[in-house]
Amino acid sequence: MNRQSVPLKKGEFKKNIGKLVVFMRPYYIPILVSLVFTVGATLLSIFAPQILSDLVDVITASFGGDPVNMTELEKFALILVVFYACNALCTYVSSFIMTTVSQKMSRSLRTQISEKINRVPLRYFDSHPYGDTLSRVTNDVDTIGNSMQQSVSMVVQSACMLIGVLIAMFVSCWQLALTVLIIVPFMAILLFVIMKFSQPQFRKQQDELAVLNGKVEENYSGQLVIKAFNAEKRTGADFEATNRQLQKSTFLSQALSGIMQPAMTFISYFAYAAVCVVAGLMIATPESAVTYGTLSAFLVYVNLFQSPLSQIAQAANVLQSAAAASGRVFEFLEEEELSDESGKVYQLTDGVRGEVEFRNVRFGYSEDRIIIPDFSAKIRPGWKVAIVGPTGAGKTTMVNLLMRFYEVNSGDILIDGVSVRDMPREEVHDLFGMVLQDTWMFEGTLRENIAYSKQATDEEIKAACDAAGISHFIATQPGGLDCYVESGDEISGGQKQLITIARAMVENAPMLILDEATSNVDTRTEELIQTAMDNLTRGRTSFVIAHRLSTIRNADLILVMNQGNIVEQGTHDELIAKDGFYAQLYNSQFTNE
């Protein structure tokens, strides 16, 4: 489903650039140093035409038959070379500093976004596509960095150049200076009109790029399903539609902003013509102080005057992209965060018994979408609790609430008599080892994937691998535990399931959550895992969520859920004897198998 672009609101350009300026505060000093060199380069550019004027006058003085004054000629030529060499050096130093600043700023933005991702509630990711967040971290931050590198120096240099050139022109010849100023109103109107129409397209371009990133990620991760259902044409058409939208918004933004440079160049030609005509008439007047050197200098001044106007137009394009990108970045950085729990202290410091109570829990992803209307249950320490039910019954949601991934709307969840709301989230997470249905693996060695967040010894890792039945597989890999995996695609689903089980064993948490823990393995492997799990869960409170009811026959308590409510509870034998909803699920499953 395509996500519609958010149109740019009135005043958003100024607001977003203002936020960017505030964010740049730590870099004010190096930026100021860069601007000093920029101003230096600009002043050298302004004074150079006057030296050129003197040089031309030395040459034209010989037109009457007098010899060229070589001493004066060499002096002015040398000064001109020094001016332009110093100009090039100042320009390089300024550019180097701004490049360094922009890269540091981009790194800081990415760091802040990465940290922000860990602070926003999971509700945010329920309503925002993966590709959108990815685009903010990559494309938008790159756009901001590149824009700042180009535009800050460009704007200051252009402003200094405009002021300096105006002063130099009026000092040299005020009549010719007024002639040049005729073009200014036309350029200002052009700049305003183009910015007004192009800015919304720059924002739309960034939004469409985020949608495209989401499509790429979706198609890449879903290749097996796409091929299995012969959906290549449909997904290709869907991608092409999104790609076409991006092409359209990019074309409009670039086409509109691209008018600026050639239009300003076209207007500046009239200034050249006007200066030549007026200067020619003045040179023809005997009492006029205008010389060929003055005309030469003014032709350079017209170019210098037109150049900053064109640069301001170019900087306006760049700043439009920066404003659109920074709006998306700061929009994410300003998202609501998880509540600050730095003042909370760990509650269960004297050991964990493992008693868990759900007390009148009510939860919904929104007020009009209540998933669990009223849920109560009390689990004794050391019990193996199975949560079963049809898809959408609320099984995984219960675990998410237990882990405080989401907060309940009302009611409470207690561990050893202490409300999870009174515990820091880190403490709640430390209480549980998890084996999820989504067998997530990251790029790194098998050792790093199994140990993950714990500094485990080789003995602990090998013991966990033995218990999970994964030792033989690891021994067959090149390098064993040091075998490097990229995304885990080269490992079967069952093997990844065993690795995540070994990860939970290494964690050695006081309680366990097993979400579809054996749904991706064959029957023989399932039996090995069940034996290992029985040993692992002995003496620990554990929650097992499974559709394969054969895996939870030995559970101390089975909670049967339907539409968010517990409709039955008891042991396997008790529920089969009751011949109710659980018995229907159990019998239908084995009938289908």
NUGUFI-785189 format. One record per residue (C-alpha): residue in three letters; z, y, x. Coordinates in steps of 0.1 Angstrom, whole numbers, always signed. Layout:
# NUGUFI-785189
R,ALA,Z,Y,X;
...
# end
This chain:
# NUGUFI-785189
R,MET,+0,+0,+0;
R,ASN,-10,+34,+14;
R,ARG,+17,+59,+18;
R,GLN,+6,+94,+8;
R,SER,+8,+122,+33;
R,VAL,+34,+149,+27;
R,PRO,+17,+182,+24;
R,LEU,+29,+210,+46;
R,LYS,+53,+233,+28;
R,LYS,+51,+271,+30;
R,GLY,+70,+283,+61;
R,GLU,+73,+249,+76;
R,PHE,+53,+259,+107;
R,LYS,+78,+286,+116;
R,LYS,+108,+263,+108;
R,ASN,+95,+234,+129;
R,ILE,+87,+256,+159;
R,GLY,+121,+272,+156;
R,LYS,+138,+237,+157;
R,LEU,+117,+229,+188;
R,VAL,+127,+261,+205;
R,VAL,+164,+253,+199;
R,PHE,+158,+217,+212;
R,MET,+143,+232,+244;
R,ARG,+176,+251,+252;
R,PRO,+186,+228,+281;
R,TYR,+152,+236,+297;
R,TYR,+153,+273,+294;
R,ILE,+159,+280,+331;
R,PRO,+130,+259,+345;
R,ILE,+108,+273,+317;
R,LEU,+117,+308,+328;
R,VAL,+109,+300,+364;
R,SER,+75,+287,+353;
R,LEU,+69,+318,+332;
R,VAL,+77,+340,+363;
R,PHE,+49,+322,+382;
R,THR,+27,+325,+351;
R,VAL,+33,+363,+350;
R,GLY,+26,+365,+387;
R,ALA,-7,+347,+383;
R,THR,-16,+370,+354;
R,LEU,-8,+402,+374;
R,LEU,-30,+390,+402;
R,SER,-58,+384,+378;
R,ILE,-54,+419,+363;
R,PHE,-54,+437,+397;
R,ALA,-83,+417,+411;
R,PRO,-111,+435,+391;
R,GLN,-99,+468,+405;
R,ILE,-104,+455,+440;
R,LEU,-138,+442,+428;
R,SER,-146,+477,+415;
R,ASP,-138,+492,+449;
R,LEU,-159,+465,+466;
R,VAL,-189,+472,+444;
R,ASP,-186,+509,+450;
R,VAL,-186,+503,+488;
R,ILE,-219,+484,+484;
R,THR,-235,+509,+459;
R,ALA,-227,+538,+482;
R,SER,-254,+525,+506;
R,PHE,-281,+528,+479;
R,GLY,-288,+564,+490;
R,GLY,-298,+552,+525;
R,ASP,-263,+553,+542;
R,PRO,-252,+522,+560;
R,VAL,-227,+498,+544;
R,ASN,-191,+504,+556;
R,MET,-184,+469,+568;
R,THR,-148,+476,+576;
R,GLU,-141,+486,+540;
R,LEU,-162,+458,+528;
R,GLU,-144,+432,+548;
R,LYS,-110,+447,+538;
R,PHE,-117,+445,+501;
R,ALA,-133,+411,+503;
R,LEU,-102,+397,+522;
R,ILE,-78,+413,+497;
R,LEU,-98,+397,+468;
R,VAL,-97,+363,+484;
R,VAL,-59,+365,+490;
R,PHE,-54,+376,+453;
R,TYR,-74,+347,+439;
R,ALA,-57,+322,+463;
R,CYS,-22,+334,+453;
R,ASN,-33,+333,+417;
R,ALA,-43,+296,+421;
R,LEU,-10,+288,+438;
R,CYS,+11,+305,+411;
R,THR,-9,+287,+384;
R,TYR,-4,+253,+400;
R,VAL,+34,+258,+404;
R,SER,+37,+270,+368;
R,SER,+18,+240,+356;
R,PHE,+38,+216,+377;
R,ILE,+71,+229,+363;
R,MET,+59,+228,+327;
R,THR,+46,+192,+332;
R,THR,+80,+182,+345;
R,VAL,+98,+199,+316;
R,SER,+76,+184,+289;
R,GLN,+80,+149,+303;
R,LYS,+118,+153,+304;
R,MET,+118,+167,+269;
R,SER,+97,+138,+257;
R,ARG,+120,+113,+273;
R,SER,+150,+131,+257;
R,LEU,+134,+130,+223;
R,ARG,+126,+92,+226;
R,THR,+162,+86,+237;
R,GLN,+176,+105,+207;
R,ILE,+153,+87,+183;
R,SER,+163,+53,+198;
R,GLU,+200,+62,+194;
R,LYS,+193,+75,+159;
R,ILE,+177,+42,+149;
R,ASN,+211,+25,+156;
R,ARG,+230,+51,+136;
R,VAL,+209,+52,+104;
R,PRO,+219,+28,+76;
R,LEU,+197,-2,+68;
R,ARG,+188,+16,+35;
R,TYR,+165,+39,+56;
R,PHE,+144,+10,+68;
R,ASP,+141,-4,+32;
R,SER,+122,+27,+22;
R,HIS,+103,+36,+54;
R,PRO,+74,+15,+68;
R,TYR,+78,+2,+104;
R,GLY,+47,+19,+115;
R,ASP,+59,+53,+104;
R,THR,+90,+51,+125;
R,LEU,+70,+37,+155;
R,SER,+46,+66,+152;
R,ARG,+74,+91,+154;
R,VAL,+87,+76,+186;
R,THR,+53,+74,+203;
R,ASN,+25,+95,+189;
R,ASP,+46,+124,+176;
R,VAL,+67,+127,+207;
R,ASP,+36,+125,+229;
R,THR,+20,+153,+208;
R,ILE,+51,+175,+212;
R,GLY,+53,+169,+250;
R,ASN,+16,+176,+255;
R,SER,+17,+206,+233;
R,MET,+46,+222,+251;
R,GLN,+30,+215,+284;
R,GLN,-1,+234,+274;
R,SER,+10,+261,+249;
R,VAL,+42,+277,+264;
R,SER,+26,+289,+296;
R,MET,-7,+297,+278;
R,VAL,+10,+320,+252;
R,VAL,+30,+339,+278;
R,GLN,+0,+342,+302;
R,SER,-22,+354,+273;
R,ALA,+3,+379,+261;
R,CYS,+8,+393,+296;
R,MET,-29,+393,+302;
R,LEU,-36,+412,+270;
R,ILE,-10,+439,+278;
R,GLY,-19,+441,+315;
R,VAL,-57,+443,+308;
R,LEU,-52,+470,+281;
R,ILE,-32,+491,+305;
R,ALA,-57,+486,+333;
R,MET,-87,+494,+310;
R,PHE,-71,+526,+297;
R,VAL,-61,+537,+333;
R,SER,-97,+530,+344;
R,CYS,-116,+546,+315;
R,TRP,-100,+552,+281;
R,GLN,-134,+556,+263;
R,LEU,-146,+521,+274;
R,ALA,-111,+507,+265;
R,LEU,-114,+520,+229;
R,THR,-149,+504,+228;
R,VAL,-134,+470,+237;
R,LEU,-106,+473,+211;
R,ILE,-132,+473,+183;
R,ILE,-132,+435,+184;
R,VAL,-95,+430,+180;
R,PRO,-92,+433,+141;
R,PHE,-120,+408,+137;
R,MET,-104,+383,+160;
R,ALA,-70,+387,+144;
R,ILE,-84,+381,+109;
R,LEU,-103,+350,+121;
R,LEU,-72,+336,+137;
R,PHE,-50,+340,+106;
R,VAL,-76,+325,+82;
R,ILE,-83,+294,+103;
R,MET,-46,+287,+109;
R,LYS,-39,+289,+72;
R,PHE,-64,+263,+63;
R,SER,-61,+240,+93;
R,GLN,-23,+236,+95;
R,PRO,-20,+213,+65;
R,GLN,-46,+191,+79;
R,PHE,-27,+187,+112;
R,ARG,+4,+175,+93;
R,LYS,-18,+151,+73;
R,GLN,-34,+138,+105;
R,GLN,+1,+128,+119;
R,ASP,+11,+112,+86;
R,GLU,-21,+92,+84;
R,LEU,-17,+81,+120;
R,ALA,+17,+67,+111;
R,VAL,+2,+48,+82;
R,LEU,-25,+33,+105;
R,ASN,+2,+22,+130;
R,GLY,+19,+4,+102;
R,LYS,-13,-14,+92;
R,VAL,-20,-25,+128;
R,GLU,+15,-39,+132;
R,GLU,+13,-56,+98;
R,ASN,-21,-72,+106;
R,TYR,-10,-83,+141;
R,SER,+23,-99,+129;
R,GLY,+6,-115,+99;
R,GLN,-24,-131,+116;
R,LEU,-15,-167,+107;
R,VAL,-11,-158,+70;
R,ILE,-43,-137,+70;
R,LYS,-63,-165,+85;
R,ALA,-47,-192,+64;
R,PHE,-57,-174,+32;
R,ASN,-91,-162,+45;
R,ALA,-80,-127,+39;
R,GLU,-98,-112,+69;
R,LYS,-122,-92,+47;
R,ARG,-95,-79,+24;
R,THR,-72,-68,+52;
R,GLY,-102,-54,+71;
R,ALA,-113,-34,+41;
R,ASP,-77,-21,+36;
R,PHE,-75,-11,+73;
R,GLU,-109,+5,+72;
R,ALA,-98,+26,+41;
R,THR,-67,+38,+60;
R,ASN,-88,+44,+92;
R,ARG,-113,+64,+71;
R,GLN,-85,+86,+57;
R,LEU,-73,+93,+93;
R,GLN,-108,+101,+104;
R,LYS,-112,+125,+75;
R,SER,-79,+144,+82;
R,THR,-86,+144,+119;
R,PHE,-121,+157,+113;
R,LEU,-110,+185,+90;
R,SER,-82,+196,+113;
R,GLN,-104,+196,+144;
R,ALA,-134,+210,+126;
R,LEU,-115,+239,+111;
R,SER,-96,+247,+143;
R,GLY,-128,+242,+164;
R,ILE,-144,+271,+147;
R,MET,-120,+294,+164;
R,GLN,-132,+293,+200;
R,PRO,-170,+297,+194;
R,ALA,-164,+324,+168;
R,MET,-142,+344,+192;
R,THR,-168,+340,+219;
R,PHE,-195,+352,+195;
R,ILE,-174,+383,+187;
R,SER,-167,+390,+223;
R,TYR,-205,+392,+230;
R,PHE,-206,+424,+209;
R,ALA,-179,+438,+232;
R,TYR,-200,+431,+263;
R,ALA,-230,+448,+247;
R,ALA,-210,+478,+235;
R,VAL,-194,+483,+270;
R,CYS,-228,+481,+287;
R,VAL,-244,+506,+263;
R,VAL,-215,+531,+264;
R,ALA,-210,+527,+302;
R,GLY,-248,+531,+308;
R,LEU,-248,+564,+288;
R,MET,-218,+577,+307;
R,ILE,-233,+568,+341;
R,ALA,-264,+587,+331;
R,THR,-242,+618,+326;
R,PRO,-238,+636,+359;
R,GLU,-203,+649,+352;
R,SER,-190,+614,+342;
R,ALA,-165,+596,+365;
R,VAL,-178,+562,+355;
R,THR,-196,+543,+383;
R,TYR,-213,+510,+386;
R,GLY,-180,+497,+401;
R,THR,-163,+508,+369;
R,LEU,-188,+489,+348;
R,SER,-184,+458,+369;
R,ALA,-147,+460,+365;
R,PHE,-149,+465,+328;
R,LEU,-172,+435,+324;
R,VAL,-145,+414,+341;
R,TYR,-119,+431,+319;
R,VAL,-138,+422,+287;
R,ASN,-138,+386,+298;
R,LEU,-101,+388,+307;
R,PHE,-94,+404,+274;
R,GLN,-114,+379,+254;
R,SER,-100,+350,+274;
R,PRO,-64,+354,+263;
R,LEU,-75,+359,+227;
R,SER,-94,+326,+229;
R,GLN,-64,+310,+247;
R,ILE,-41,+322,+219;
R,ALA,-65,+306,+194;
R,GLN,-64,+274,+214;
R,ALA,-26,+276,+217;
R,ALA,-24,+281,+180;
R,ASN,-43,+248,+175;
R,VAL,-20,+231,+199;
R,LEU,+11,+246,+183;
R,GLN,-1,+234,+149;
R,SER,-1,+198,+161;
R,ALA,+33,+204,+177;
R,ALA,+47,+218,+145;
R,ALA,+34,+189,+124;
R,ALA,+47,+163,+149;
R,SER,+81,+180,+154;
R,GLY,+85,+183,+117;
R,ARG,+83,+145,+115;
R,VAL,+105,+139,+145;
R,PHE,+132,+163,+134;
R,GLU,+130,+149,+99;
R,PHE,+140,+116,+112;
R,LEU,+167,+130,+135;
R,GLU,+182,+147,+106;
R,GLU,+184,+116,+84;
R,GLU,+218,+107,+70;
R,GLU,+237,+85,+94;
R,LEU,+264,+59,+91;
R,SER,+298,+74,+87;
R,ASP,+316,+82,+119;
R,GLU,+342,+55,+126;
R,SER,+353,+65,+161;
R,GLY,+388,+71,+148;
R,LYS,+392,+36,+134;
R,VAL,+410,+10,+155;
R,TYR,+406,-28,+155;
R,GLN,+428,-44,+128;
R,LEU,+428,-81,+136;
R,THR,+442,-79,+171;
R,ASP,+466,-108,+167;
R,GLY,+439,-134,+161;
R,VAL,+417,-142,+132;
R,ARG,+426,-169,+106;
R,GLY,+393,-166,+87;
R,GLU,+405,-160,+51;
R,VAL,+377,-141,+33;
R,GLU,+380,-126,-2;
R,PHE,+353,-109,-23;
R,ARG,+371,-89,-49;
R,ASN,+351,-76,-79;
R,VAL,+321,-66,-57;
R,ARG,+294,-46,-73;
R,PHE,+263,-37,-53;
R,GLY,+228,-23,-58;
R,TYR,+201,-9,-35;
R,SER,+201,+20,-60;
R,GLU,+220,+28,-92;
R,ASP,+191,+16,-113;
R,ARG,+187,-16,-92;
R,ILE,+220,-34,-93;
R,ILE,+217,-68,-76;
R,ILE,+253,-80,-78;
R,PRO,+271,-68,-109;
R,ASP,+305,-85,-104;
R,PHE,+313,-110,-77;
R,SER,+347,-125,-68;
R,ALA,+356,-154,-46;
R,LYS,+384,-164,-22;
R,ILE,+376,-185,+9;
R,ARG,+404,-202,+28;
R,PRO,+406,-203,+66;
R,GLY,+384,-229,+82;
R,TRP,+363,-236,+52;
R,LYS,+326,-243,+53;
R,VAL,+312,-223,+24;
R,ALA,+277,-229,+12;
R,ILE,+259,-203,-9;
R,VAL,+230,-216,-29;
R,GLY,+208,-204,-56;
R,PRO,+172,-196,-64;
R,THR,+153,-168,-46;
R,GLY,+166,-134,-55;
R,ALA,+200,-147,-66;
R,GLY,+218,-125,-41;
R,LYS,+227,-150,-14;
R,THR,+216,-130,+16;
R,THR,+228,-98,+1;
R,MET,+263,-112,+0;
R,VAL,+261,-118,+37;
R,ASN,+248,-83,+44;
R,LEU,+278,-69,+25;
R,LEU,+302,-91,+44;
R,MET,+288,-78,+77;
R,ARG,+289,-42,+64;
R,PHE,+252,-38,+69;
R,TYR,+254,-23,+34;
R,GLU,+284,-7,+17;
R,VAL,+295,-20,-17;
R,ASN,+292,+3,-47;
R,SER,+327,-8,-59;
R,GLY,+352,-35,-53;
R,ASP,+362,-47,-19;
R,ILE,+358,-74,+8;
R,LEU,+388,-85,+27;
R,ILE,+392,-106,+59;
R,ASP,+427,-119,+65;
R,GLY,+439,-95,+39;
R,VAL,+424,-64,+56;
R,SER,+396,-45,+39;
R,VAL,+364,-44,+59;
R,ARG,+362,-7,+51;
R,ASP,+394,-2,+72;
R,MET,+378,-20,+102;
R,PRO,+353,-4,+126;
R,ARG,+318,-19,+120;
R,GLU,+319,-32,+156;
R,GLU,+350,-53,+148;
R,VAL,+334,-68,+117;
R,HIS,+302,-77,+136;
R,ASP,+324,-93,+164;
R,LEU,+340,-116,+138;
R,PHE,+308,-134,+130;
R,GLY,+282,-153,+149;
R,MET,+249,-153,+131;
R,VAL,+219,-176,+129;
R,LEU,+193,-158,+108;
R,GLN,+163,-172,+89;
R,ASP,+141,-147,+109;
R,THR,+143,-163,+144;
R,TRP,+141,-131,+163;
R,MET,+134,-133,+201;
R,PHE,+127,-105,+225;
R,GLU,+107,-103,+257;
R,GLY,+127,-118,+286;
R,THR,+139,-151,+299;
R,LEU,+153,-179,+278;
R,ARG,+186,-173,+295;
R,GLU,+186,-137,+284;
R,ASN,+176,-147,+248;
R,ILE,+205,-172,+246;
R,ALA,+232,-151,+262;
R,TYR,+219,-119,+246;
R,SER,+249,-95,+242;
R,LYS,+275,-116,+260;
R,GLN,+280,-120,+298;
R,ALA,+279,-158,+296;
R,THR,+282,-182,+326;
R,ASP,+255,-209,+332;
R,GLU,+281,-235,+322;
R,GLU,+286,-218,+288;
R,ILE,+248,-214,+283;
R,LYS,+241,-251,+292;
R,ALA,+270,-263,+270;
R,ALA,+255,-243,+240;
R,CYS,+221,-257,+247;
R,ASP,+234,-293,+248;
R,ALA,+253,-287,+215;
R,ALA,+222,-272,+199;
R,GLY,+199,-300,+211;
R,ILE,+176,-276,+230;
R,SER,+184,-288,+266;
R,HIS,+154,-312,+267;
R,PHE,+130,-285,+256;
R,ILE,+143,-260,+281;
R,ALA,+141,-286,+309;
R,THR,+103,-290,+302;
R,GLN,+97,-253,+306;
R,PRO,+86,-238,+339;
R,GLY,+117,-223,+354;
R,GLY,+140,-238,+328;
R,LEU,+164,-211,+316;
R,ASP,+145,-186,+337;
R,CYS,+113,-193,+318;
R,TYR,+99,-159,+307;
R,VAL,+88,-155,+271;
R,GLU,+70,-125,+257;
R,SER,+72,-123,+219;
R,GLY,+82,-160,+214;
R,ASP,+48,-167,+197;
R,GLU,+43,-195,+222;
R,ILE,+74,-213,+210;
R,SER,+75,-233,+178;
R,GLY,+95,-222,+148;
R,GLY,+119,-251,+152;
R,GLN,+125,-245,+189;
R,LYS,+132,-208,+182;
R,GLN,+156,-219,+155;
R,LEU,+175,-240,+180;
R,ILE,+175,-211,+205;
R,THR,+191,-188,+179;
R,ILE,+217,-215,+171;
R,ALA,+225,-218,+209;
R,ARG,+229,-180,+209;
R,ALA,+255,-182,+181;
R,MET,+273,-209,+200;
R,VAL,+275,-188,+232;
R,GLU,+288,-159,+211;
R,ASN,+317,-182,+201;
R,ALA,+328,-159,+172;
R,PRO,+357,-168,+150;
R,MET,+335,-171,+119;
R,LEU,+299,-180,+114;
R,ILE,+270,-171,+91;
R,LEU,+241,-195,+90;
R,ASP,+212,-181,+70;
R,GLU,+186,-208,+63;
R,ALA,+197,-223,+97;
R,THR,+177,-255,+95;
R,SER,+148,-245,+73;
R,ASN,+122,-245,+101;
R,VAL,+129,-278,+118;
R,ASP,+119,-314,+112;
R,THR,+142,-341,+98;
R,ARG,+152,-356,+131;
R,THR,+160,-322,+146;
R,GLU,+178,-312,+114;
R,GLU,+201,-342,+118;
R,LEU,+209,-332,+154;
R,ILE,+216,-297,+144;
R,GLN,+238,-307,+115;
R,THR,+259,-328,+139;
R,ALA,+262,-298,+163;
R,MET,+269,-275,+135;
R,ASP,+297,-297,+121;
R,ASN,+313,-295,+156;
R,LEU,+307,-258,+158;
R,THR,+321,-250,+124;
R,ARG,+352,-272,+126;
R,GLY,+382,-250,+124;
R,ARG,+361,-219,+117;
R,THR,+353,-202,+84;
R,SER,+315,-204,+80;
R,PHE,+290,-193,+54;
R,VAL,+258,-214,+51;
R,ILE,+229,-201,+31;
R,ALA,+203,-227,+25;
R,HIS,+177,-238,+0;
R,ARG,+177,-273,+15;
R,LEU,+207,-286,-3;
R,SER,+208,-318,+18;
R,THR,+223,-297,+46;
R,ILE,+254,-286,+28;
R,ARG,+267,-318,+12;
R,ASN,+298,-317,+34;
R,ALA,+307,-281,+25;
R,ASP,+343,-274,+15;
R,LEU,+331,-250,-11;
R,ILE,+297,-244,-27;
R,LEU,+291,-211,-44;
R,VAL,+262,-214,-68;
R,MET,+246,-180,-75;
R,ASN,+222,-169,-101;
R,GLN,+212,-132,-108;
R,GLY,+240,-119,-86;
R,ASN,+268,-139,-102;
R,ILE,+287,-171,-93;
R,VAL,+278,-195,-121;
R,GLU,+295,-225,-105;
R,GLN,+317,-234,-76;
R,GLY,+332,-266,-61;
R,THR,+323,-294,-38;
R,HIS,+290,-312,-38;
R,ASP,+304,-342,-57;
R,GLU,+322,-320,-82;
R,LEU,+291,-300,-90;
R,ILE,+269,-331,-93;
R,ALA,+294,-346,-117;
R,LYS,+294,-314,-137;
R,ASP,+256,-318,-142;
R,GLY,+251,-281,-144;
R,PHE,+229,-255,-127;
R,TYR,+236,-269,-92;
R,ALA,+227,-304,-103;
R,GLN,+194,-291,-117;
R,LEU,+186,-274,-84;
R,TYR,+196,-305,-64;
R,ASN,+177,-330,-85;
R,SER,+146,-308,-88;
R,GLN,+145,-304,-51;
R,PHE,+146,-341,-43;
R,THR,+122,-348,-72;
R,ASN,+97,-324,-56;
R,GLU,+102,-339,-22;
# end
